[in-house]
């Protein structure tokens, strides 16, 4: 028994380069049964390669090696594909940058794209205020309407700027080049 065990150790030492390869190491580390099959195959008289342990060990190694190659191939393929995908995505973003400051039409005097985008934050009052530039259009009370109508154009404009545009008195004065 000790003689046969020594033969196994000698075989491993003689083929040290083979047993030091990563795939072979992983094969024997993955399942303890693989080491047992190797010992049984080497214990057979005259290292018979036709014994059932040797044949089983060869089948298992072939299966393990093919799985290893397949997994390596898929890992490499997925890594390269993700790099390619990222490269194409960056190239697309570089080519087709979103520019909101370009004219919406062919003429440079047209509205810009950003002017055509409706804000989601505007409520109905803001929408009405955006479309009107006259304070009298917004008043429903007849008494208030008559009072504002009696004001001068400049006074109405001041009220509009303060109430609708939320300008401060100082800003209104600067607008008209007057003192506050």
Backbone as CSV, one residue per row, in Angstrom:
resi,resn,N_x,N_y,N_z,CA_x,CA_y,CA_z,C_x,C_y,C_z
1,UNK,0.829,-1.197,0.000,0.000,0.000,0.000,0.868,1.253,0.000
2,UNK,1.869,1.307,0.819,2.765,2.457,0.893,3.542,2.602,-0.407
3,UNK,3.834,1.482,-1.056,4.559,1.528,-2.331,3.681,2.203,-3.388
4,UNK,2.408,1.822,-3.422,1.493,2.412,-4.412,1.260,3.897,-4.127
5,UNK,1.167,4.263,-2.844,0.985,5.673,-2.475,2.201,6.482,-2.886
6,UNK,3.353,5.889,-2.755,4.578,6.555,-3.168,4.588,6.754,-4.675
7,UNK,4.038,5.792,-5.409,3.972,5.917,-6.867,3.111,7.121,-7.264
8,UNK,2.031,7.375,-6.523,1.161,8.519,-6.802,1.927,9.811,-6.567
9,UNK,2.615,9.906,-5.424,3.401,11.105,-5.120,4.498,11.319,-6.153
10,UNK,5.140,10.249,-6.581,6.188,10.358,-7.602,5.605,10.853,-8.927
11,UNK,4.438,10.338,-9.262,3.796,10.742,-10.514,3.471,12.240,-10.486
12,UNK,2.955,12.712,-9.372,2.620,14.132,-9.236,3.889,14.976,-9.316
13,UNK,4.969,14.520,-8.678,6.236,15.262,-8.727,6.831,15.262,-10.127
14,UNK,6.744,14.130,-10.813,7.278,14.035,-12.178,6.522,14.961,-13.135
15,UNK,5.253,15.148,-12.876,4.404,15.990,-13.736,4.010,17.290,-13.018
16,UNK,4.969,17.855,-12.317,4.730,19.057,-11.517,4.214,20.216,-12.370
17,UNK,4.769,20.368,-13.566,4.355,21.461,-14.452,2.880,21.328,-14.827
18,UNK,2.453,20.096,-15.117,1.057,19.854,-15.474,0.132,20.159,-14.294
19,UNK,0.484,19.679,-13.106,-0.374,19.859,-11.933,-0.350,21.286,-11.391
20,UNK,0.572,22.109,-11.864,0.622,23.503,-11.406,-0.185,24.438,-12.309
21,UNK,-0.742,23.918,-13.396,-1.562,24.747,-14.282,-2.871,25.112,-13.566
22,UNK,-3.316,26.354,-13.739,-4.516,26.816,-13.015,-5.763,25.972,-13.276
23,UNK,-5.974,25.571,-14.506,-7.180,24.793,-14.823,-7.149,23.434,-14.127
24,UNK,-5.976,22.820,-14.058,-5.839,21.516,-13.400,-6.027,21.684,-11.894
25,UNK,-5.448,22.738,-11.331,-5.624,22.998,-9.898,-7.102,23.186,-9.565
26,UNK,-7.795,23.989,-10.379,-9.222,24.237,-10.131,-10.031,22.949,-10.255
27,UNK,-9.636,22.107,-11.190,-10.345,20.844,-11.383,-10.255,19.986,-10.126
28,UNK,-9.061,19.847,-9.576,-8.901,18.997,-8.395,-9.431,19.660,-7.126
29,UNK,-9.450,20.990,-7.082,-9.994,21.691,-5.917,-11.521,21.724,-5.935
30,UNK,-12.121,21.617,-7.101,-13.573,21.738,-7.217,-14.327,20.556,-6.618
31,UNK,-13.721,19.381,-6.641,-14.408,18.195,-6.129,-13.366,17.222,-5.582
32,UNK,-13.471,16.813,-4.322,-12.500,15.861,-3.757,-12.543,14.490,-4.450
33,UNK,-13.641,14.205,-5.082,-13.778,12.931,-5.807,-12.758,12.840,-6.948
34,UNK,-12.394,13.973,-7.528,-11.416,13.973,-8.623,-10.054,13.477,-8.138
35,UNK,-9.642,13.886,-6.955,-8.363,13.420,-6.395,-8.421,11.926,-6.112
36,UNK,-9.551,11.465,-5.618,-9.703,10.027,-5.347,-9.605,9.223,-6.636
37,UNK,-10.257,9.726,-7.694,-10.187,9.026,-8.980,-8.755,8.995,-9.508
38,UNK,-8.008,10.071,-9.334,-6.610,10.096,-9.769,-5.799,9.059,-9.005
39,UNK,-5.979,9.011,-7.695,-5.245,8.028,-6.891,-5.587,6.603,-7.313
40,UNK,-6.863,6.334,-7.536,-7.283,4.988,-7.952,-6.715,4.628,-9.326
41,UNK,-6.728,5.607,-10.247,-6.204,5.336,-11.592,-4.706,5.076,-11.551
42,UNK,-3.989,5.804,-10.707,-2.539,5.616,-10.621,-2.171,4.352,-9.858
43,UNK,-3.041,3.885,-8.991,-2.774,2.665,-8.233,-2.925,1.421,-9.100
44,UNK,-3.671,1.578,-10.180,-3.864,0.423,-11.071,-2.504,-0.015,-11.602
45,UNK,-2.346,-1.277,-11.802,-1.075,-1.838,-12.268,-0.656,-1.230,-13.594
46,UNK,0.565,-0.812,-13.684,1.201,-0.309,-14.909,0.476,0.926,-15.459
47,UNK,-0.140,1.702,-14.581,-0.843,2.930,-14.973,-1.744,2.692,-16.181
48,UNK,-2.614,1.752,-16.053,-3.513,1.364,-17.143,-4.483,2.511,-17.459
49,UNK,-4.412,3.031,-18.672,-5.289,4.141,-19.068,-6.676,3.661,-19.480
50,UNK,-6.859,2.350,-19.529,-8.173,1.829,-19.905,-9.002,1.437,-18.693
51,UNK,-8.482,1.635,-17.496,-9.269,1.292,-16.307,-10.412,2.295,-16.152
52,UNK,-11.464,1.869,-15.458,-12.666,2.694,-15.376,-12.418,4.019,-14.642
53,UNK,-11.523,4.037,-13.648,-11.220,5.284,-12.928,-10.560,6.298,-13.855
54,UNK,-9.644,5.819,-14.682,-8.935,6.701,-15.619,-9.903,7.272,-16.660
55,UNK,-10.775,6.412,-17.160,-11.759,6.857,-18.157,-12.721,7.878,-17.535
56,UNK,-13.185,7.598,-16.306,-14.100,8.513,-15.613,-13.420,9.857,-15.326
57,UNK,-12.160,9.805,-14.912,-11.408,11.034,-14.641,-11.249,11.863,-15.913
58,UNK,-10.965,11.212,-17.032,-10.845,11.918,-18.315,-12.173,12.560,-18.728
59,UNK,-13.276,11.831,-18.534,-14.596,12.378,-18.872,-14.908,13.612,-18.023
60,UNK,-14.639,13.494,-16.725,-14.929,14.614,-15.827,-14.061,15.835,-16.150
61,UNK,-12.786,15.579,-16.452,-11.914,16.706,-16.780,-12.354,17.359,-18.087
62,UNK,-12.728,16.560,-19.077,-13.190,17.103,-20.356,-14.436,17.959,-20.141
63,UNK,-15.386,17.453,-19.352,-16.604,18.197,-19.057,-16.275,19.503,-18.308
64,UNK,-15.391,19.393,-17.314,-14.985,20.570,-16.541,-14.298,21.598,-17.435
65,UNK,-13.418,21.130,-18.293,-12.670,22.023,-19.184,-13.601,22.738,-20.163
66,UNK,-14.571,22.010,-20.724,-15.516,22.627,-21.657,-16.396,23.665,-20.956
67,UNK,-16.844,23.347,-19.738,-17.626,24.323,-18.974,-16.787,25.561,-18.675
68,UNK,-15.532,25.336,-18.302,-14.630,26.446,-17.986,-14.428,27.336,-19.209
69,UNK,-14.218,26.728,-20.358,-14.031,27.503,-21.589,-15.299,28.266,-21.957
70,UNK,-16.447,27.621,-21.796,-17.718,28.272,-22.115,-17.961,29.480,-21.204
71,UNK,-17.742,29.294,-19.917,-17.930,30.396,-18.968,-16.937,31.517,-19.260
72,UNK,-15.702,31.171,-19.561,-14.697,32.189,-19.899,-15.096,32.944,-21.158
73,UNK,-15.597,32.220,-22.147,-16.023,32.849,-23.397,-17.180,33.812,-23.148
74,UNK,-18.167,33.371,-22.392,-19.330,34.217,-22.109,-18.917,35.442,-21.296
75,UNK,-18.026,35.261,-20.328,-17.560,36.400,-19.526,-16.824,37.408,-20.403
76,UNK,-15.964,36.923,-21.277,-15.226,37.816,-22.177,-16.183,38.508,-23.135
77,UNK,-17.111,37.753,-23.676,-18.081,38.311,-24.611,-18.929,39.394,-23.949
78,UNK,-19.423,39.127,-22.761,-20.257,40.124,-22.076,-19.443,41.360,-21.709
79,UNK,-18.197,41.172,-21.322,-17.335,42.317,-20.992,-17.097,43.178,-22.228
80,UNK,-16.761,42.543,-23.329,-16.501,43.295,-24.557,-17.777,43.952,-25.089
81,UNK,-18.896,43.257,-24.988,-20.151,43.831,-25.460,-20.523,45.056,-24.634
82,UNK,-20.331,44.982,-23.321,-20.659,46.140,-22.484,-19.745,47.318,-22.812
83,UNK,-18.474,47.055,-23.099,-17.566,48.133,-23.508,-18.029,48.734,-24.834
84,UNK,-18.404,47.888,-25.781,-18.877,48.355,-27.085,-20.152,49.182,-26.918
85,UNK,-21.060,48.700,-26.087,-22.324,49.398,-25.846,-22.066,50.783,-25.258
86,UNK,-21.191,50.856,-24.247,-20.860,52.149,-23.636,-20.211,53.081,-24.645
87,UNK,-19.343,52.545,-25.478,-18.663,53.353,-26.494,-19.682,53.930,-27.475
88,UNK,-20.614,53.109,-27.938,-21.634,53.571,-28.873,-22.560,54.597,-28.214
89,UNK,-22.889,54.388,-26.960,-23.750,55.318,-26.233,-23.071,56.682,-26.103
90,UNK,-21.779,56.682,-25.746,-21.041,57.949,-25.643,-20.951,58.638,-26.999
91,UNK,-20.714,57.852,-28.055,-20.609,58.415,-29.400,-21.938,59.058,-29.804
92,UNK,-23.043,58.398,-29.494,-24.367,58.928,-29.821,-24.622,60.236,-29.072
93,UNK,-24.303,60.247,-27.777,-24.519,61.462,-26.983,-23.655,62.610,-27.486
94,UNK,-22.457,62.289,-27.939,-21.556,63.328,-28.439,-22.081,63.904,-29.755
95,UNK,-22.601,63.048,-30.609,-23.104,63.497,-31.913,-24.406,64.270,-31.807
96,UNK,-25.310,63.776,-30.998,-26.660,64.338,-30.932,-26.913,64.974,-29.568
97,UNK,-26.183,66.017,-29.291,-26.365,66.715,-28.026,-27.660,67.512,-28.064
98,UNK,-28.313,67.547,-26.932,-29.558,68.297,-26.817,-29.222,69.766,-26.625
99,UNK,-29.691,70.580,-27.527,-29.450,72.015,-27.436,-30.792,72.727,-27.417
100,UNK,-31.075,73.382,-26.315,-32.345,74.085,-26.179,-32.259,75.523,-26.670
101,UNK,-31.059,75.996,-26.959,-30.889,77.383,-27.389,-30.913,77.552,-28.903
102,UNK,-31.059,76.493,-29.639,-31.093,76.644,-31.095,-32.500,77.064,-31.533
103,UNK,-32.598,77.785,-32.655,-33.917,78.221,-33.142,-34.798,77.026,-33.494
104,UNK,-36.089,77.181,-33.224,-37.023,76.096,-33.503,-37.263,75.946,-34.998
105,UNK,-37.108,77.040,-35.743,-37.307,76.998,-37.189,-36.008,77.264,-37.927
106,UNK,-36.141,77.519,-39.225,-34.968,77.799,-40.045,-34.425,79.201,-39.815
107,UNK,-35.281,80.105,-39.435,-34.885,81.494,-39.236,-34.340,81.675,-37.821
108,UNK,-33.233,82.386,-37.690,-32.639,82.585,-36.371,-33.491,83.467,-35.473
109,UNK,-34.393,84.238,-36.051,-35.257,85.112,-35.258,-36.462,84.366,-34.696
110,UNK,-36.643,83.113,-35.096,-37.751,82.313,-34.576,-37.546,82.042,-33.088
111,UNK,-38.581,81.496,-32.486,-38.482,81.100,-31.087,-37.436,80.004,-30.928
112,UNK,-36.830,79.970,-29.774,-35.887,78.902,-29.469,-36.651,77.693,-28.943
113,UNK,-36.018,76.544,-28.990,-36.651,75.305,-28.544,-37.070,75.422,-27.086
114,UNK,-36.258,76.038,-26.270,-36.577,76.163,-24.843,-37.847,76.980,-24.617
115,UNK,-38.141,77.915,-25.527,-39.355,78.726,-25.393,-40.616,77.920,-25.686
116,UNK,-40.488,76.830,-26.398,-41.645,76.014,-26.770,-41.990,74.953,-25.728
117,UNK,-41.108,74.754,-24.770,-41.350,73.742,-23.746,-42.212,74.350,-22.653
118,UNK,-43.349,73.711,-22.410,-44.268,74.225,-21.404,-43.828,73.748,-20.031
119,UNK,-43.803,74.665,-19.097,-43.410,74.332,-17.734,-44.534,73.557,-17.061
120,UNK,-44.173,72.549,-16.293,-45.165,71.761,-15.576,-45.586,72.444,-14.277
121,UNK,-44.854,73.458,-13.858,-45.112,74.106,-12.578,-46.125,75.244,-12.659
122,UNK,-46.518,75.640,-13.833,-47.457,76.754,-13.969,-48.877,76.307,-13.647
123,UNK,-49.543,77.060,-12.802,-50.952,76.776,-12.580,-51.773,77.641,-13.542
124,UNK,-53.072,77.553,-13.457,-53.936,78.237,-14.420,-53.758,79.755,-14.365
125,UNK,-53.627,80.318,-13.170,-53.450,81.766,-13.049,-52.163,82.217,-13.741
126,UNK,-51.106,81.464,-13.550,-49.841,81.812,-14.203,-49.968,81.744,-15.718
127,UNK,-50.720,80.787,-16.212,-50.908,80.677,-17.665,-51.661,81.889,-18.215
128,UNK,-52.677,82.326,-17.469,-53.437,83.506,-17.896,-52.550,84.740,-17.843
129,UNK,-51.790,84.864,-16.772,-50.915,86.031,-16.614,-49.837,86.070,-17.682
130,UNK,-49.378,84.925,-18.110,-48.358,84.880,-19.158,-48.902,85.378,-20.491
131,UNK,-50.197,85.181,-20.716,-50.772,85.531,-22.016,-51.285,86.965,-22.077
132,UNK,-51.319,87.643,-20.947,-51.838,89.013,-20.947,-50.748,89.989,-20.529
133,UNK,-50.837,91.161,-21.090,-49.890,92.198,-20.687,-50.632,93.452,-20.222
134,UNK,-51.913,93.310,-20.005,-52.726,94.447,-19.569,-53.470,94.046,-18.300
135,UNK,-53.388,94.886,-17.279,-53.997,94.594,-15.987,-55.521,94.583,-16.057
136,UNK,-56.106,95.412,-16.895,-57.570,95.520,-16.971,-58.219,94.242,-17.506
137,UNK,-57.471,93.443,-18.238,-58.028,92.190,-18.768,-58.242,91.159,-17.668
138,UNK,-57.582,91.337,-16.540,-57.636,90.350,-15.462,-58.683,90.661,-14.398
139,UNK,-59.321,91.823,-14.474,-60.226,92.262,-13.407,-61.673,91.951,-13.780
140,UNK,-62.369,91.271,-12.852,-63.771,90.928,-13.065,-64.702,91.873,-12.295
141,UNK,-64.219,92.478,-11.229,-65.031,93.396,-10.421,-65.166,94.734,-11.150
142,UNK,-66.420,95.178,-11.349,-66.680,96.388,-12.146,-66.152,97.649,-11.468
143,UNK,-66.289,97.755,-10.158,-65.828,98.942,-9.422,-64.310,99.050,-9.519
144,UNK,-63.624,97.928,-9.301,-62.160,97.915,-9.389,-61.707,98.194,-10.812
145,UNK,-62.444,97.646,-11.765,-62.114,97.880,-13.171,-62.191,99.366,-13.508
146,UNK,-63.274,100.027,-13.072,-63.449,101.469,-13.335,-62.364,102.288,-12.651
147,UNK,-61.981,101.889,-11.430,-60.943,102.624,-10.699,-59.602,102.516,-11.424
148,UNK,-59.267,101.334,-11.883,-57.997,101.141,-12.592,-58.049,101.805,-13.957
149,UNK,-59.223,101.813,-14.572,-59.361,102.430,-15.893,-59.142,103.943,-15.835
150,UNK,-59.433,104.540,-14.677,-59.256,105.987,-14.510,-57.781,106.375,-14.328
151,UNK,-56.931,105.386,-14.034,-55.498,105.663,-13.851,-54.844,105.978,-15.187
152,UNK,-53.714,106.641,-15.116,-52.963,106.915,-16.350,-52.303,105.630,-16.832
153,UNK,-51.838,105.665,-18.067,-51.178,104.492,-18.654,-49.943,104.097,-17.835
154,UNK,-49.191,105.087,-17.393,-47.979,104.814,-16.611,-48.344,104.198,-15.264
155,UNK,-49.407,104.690,-14.617,-49.831,104.154,-13.325,-50.290,102.698,-13.465
156,UNK,-51.029,102.430,-14.539,-51.454,101.043,-14.805,-50.252,100.138,-15.044
157,UNK,-49.260,100.667,-15.760,-48.049,99.890,-16.040,-47.291,99.603,-14.743
158,UNK,-47.234,100.589,-13.842,-46.576,100.393,-12.543,-47.300,99.308,-11.755
159,UNK,-48.638,99.380,-11.703,-49.415,98.342,-11.012,-49.162,96.957,-11.623
160,UNK,-49.141,96.902,-12.937,-48.892,95.633,-13.634,-47.521,95.067,-13.246
161,UNK,-46.514,95.914,-13.260,-45.164,95.446,-12.940,-45.053,94.994,-11.487
162,UNK,-45.723,95.690,-10.586,-45.645,95.329,-9.169,-46.475,94.080,-8.876
163,UNK,-47.703,94.038,-9.394,-48.610,92.937,-9.058,-48.325,91.684,-9.888
164,UNK,-48.234,91.823,-11.174,-48.115,90.662,-12.061,-46.663,90.196,-12.194
165,UNK,-45.753,91.131,-12.413,-44.352,90.773,-12.635,-43.563,90.639,-11.333
166,UNK,-44.191,90.960,-10.201,-43.554,90.862,-8.881,-42.266,91.676,-8.780
167,UNK,-42.257,92.823,-9.420,-41.085,93.692,-9.345,-41.165,94.541,-8.084
168,UNK,-40.013,94.877,-7.548,-39.946,95.759,-6.387,-40.052,97.200,-6.873
169,UNK,-40.392,98.089,-5.947,-40.578,99.501,-6.291,-39.295,100.070,-6.891
170,UNK,-38.176,99.680,-6.345,-36.889,100.161,-6.850,-36.666,99.699,-8.294
171,UNK,-37.032,98.440,-8.585,-36.878,97.908,-9.946,-37.811,98.629,-10.924
172,UNK,-39.023,98.955,-10.463,-39.979,99.684,-11.307,-39.429,101.071,-11.609
173,UNK,-38.845,101.705,-10.593,-38.262,103.037,-10.792,-37.123,102.971,-11.803
174,UNK,-36.293,101.952,-11.718,-35.202,101.788,-12.686,-35.758,101.539,-14.084
175,UNK,-36.875,100.812,-14.155,-37.510,100.516,-15.440,-37.942,101.809,-16.155
176,UNK,-38.474,102.750,-15.371,-38.935,104.023,-15.936,-37.880,105.133,-15.852
177,UNK,-36.703,104.798,-15.348,-35.630,105.780,-15.141,-36.094,106.925,-14.237
178,UNK,-36.812,106.571,-13.178,-37.296,107.533,-12.188,-36.680,107.200,-10.837
179,UNK,-36.918,108.083,-9.888,-36.482,107.799,-8.517,-37.617,107.069,-7.800
180,UNK,-37.306,106.215,-6.841,-38.358,105.441,-6.157,-39.254,106.274,-5.279
